């Protein structure tokens, strides 16, 4: 999962620099910054979600995503609140080969995106390009609600 995370953060369409990714790696190990409160008992697996399930994954509890979605954190609301971007369509068309989204949850509860916000936004803007099922990494912990962004 971590290799997928770091690779996606360094991908061409990412806005993160190698220095920023190195800082994120430090934060992961320290459970600080974006990862403040991520429990140490997260169990990871790859799962396949339907198109509708993917589009129900919530964004992190971060100011930008709250503003873009009018507080809902839902990707479909983000897509409604911004113009359709040709660059997003390129990302959405490549959904089957893009780096996997990474989501977390308390078992049996809603999913929150840990990595892949730009891709998820593109998928919501152009859902017709999403495959019927999309694989992603899912981390579960009974303590996941302790994460600062959950």
N, C-alpha and C positions, 0 to 999 in steps of 0.2 A: 504494500500500500504506500509506504513512504517513497519508494522509488518512483511510483506513479505520480505522487504529489509533487516531488521535486522536479521531475521531468515536465509535468504540466506547467509548473511555475516558470520554467525556463523556455517553454515553447515559443515559437516565433510570434504568435499572436498575443502572448502574455505581456503584461506591462511591467513585470518584475525584472530587475537586473540581477546578475549573479551575486552581487554584494548583498542585495536585499534577500535573496534566497538563502544565502549563508546565515544571515541574521534570523530568518525564519527557522532554519535548522537548529540554531542555538535556542530559540524560543521553544521549539518542540521539546528539546531535552530538558529545559528548565521549567516547562509548563508555565510559560509567561507569554505576554503579548496576545496574539491571536489564540494561542493554546492555553490561556489561563483557565485553570479549572478542568481541563480535559482529564478525566480519571485515568489511572494507570491500569485499570482492569478491562479495557476495551477489547472485545473480541471481534476480529475482522473476518469478513468473507466476501466473495464475489457473488452478486445476485443479479438476476434479470428482472427488470421492471417493465411494465407495459408503458406505452406512450403516455397515457393519462396519469399513471403513477409517477412517472418522471416529472411531469409538469405540476404535480402536487408537492414536490419537495420544496421546503421553505428555504429562503435565503437566510444567511446569518443575521443575528440581531445587531446590525450595524447601521449607523445613521444613513449612509448612502442608500442602502436597500430599503430602509424604512421610508425615506422620502420618495424614492422611485415608485414604490408600491402603495403609497398612501397608508402605510402602517401594516399592510397585510402580510408582507414578506413573500407573496406569491408571484412566481415568474410570469404567469399569464397577466397579472396586473401591471407588471413592469413592461411587458410587451405592448399593452394598451396605452401606457403613459409615455411612450417614446416613439419616435419615427422608425419605420422599418428601414433597416440599414443593409445595403448590399453586402457589406462585410459580414454581417450576421448570417445572411443567407448562405454565404460560402462556408461558414462554420457549421451551420445546420446541415448542409448537404453532406458534410464529411462526418456526420454523427457516428456512423458505424466504425470509423477508423480513428476518431479523435481519442485523446487520453480519456480514461474512464472518469466519470464524476466520482466524488468521494463524499458520502453522506454518513451521518450518525443519528442515533436515536436511543431513547430509553426503550427497551424491548416492548413491542406492542403499541408504541406511540408514533407520533409524526416524525418524519425525516427532516433533518436540517443539513444543508449543504456545507461541507467543510472546504471543498475545493471544486472549482469549475463554474463560478458564477457567470463569467462571460459566455461560456458554452451553454449553460442552462438558459440564459437570457435569449441567446440566438435560437435555441430549440423552441422556446415559447413564442418567439416572433414568427418562426417558420415551422410550425409543428408538422406540416405535411411532409417534411423531409426526415422526420424521425422514423426509425424502423419500428416495427410492431413491438419489439422488445429491445431494451438497451441494457447492457451489463454495466454495473458500477460496483465500487467498493462500498460496503456497508459496515460500519462499526457500531456495536451495541454495548451498552453498559447500563446497569440499573442506576448508576450515578451520573449519567450523561448530562442531566439537567444542571449539574454543578459547573459545566462549561460556560464561560462568560458570554458566549455567542448563541447559546441554545435558546 
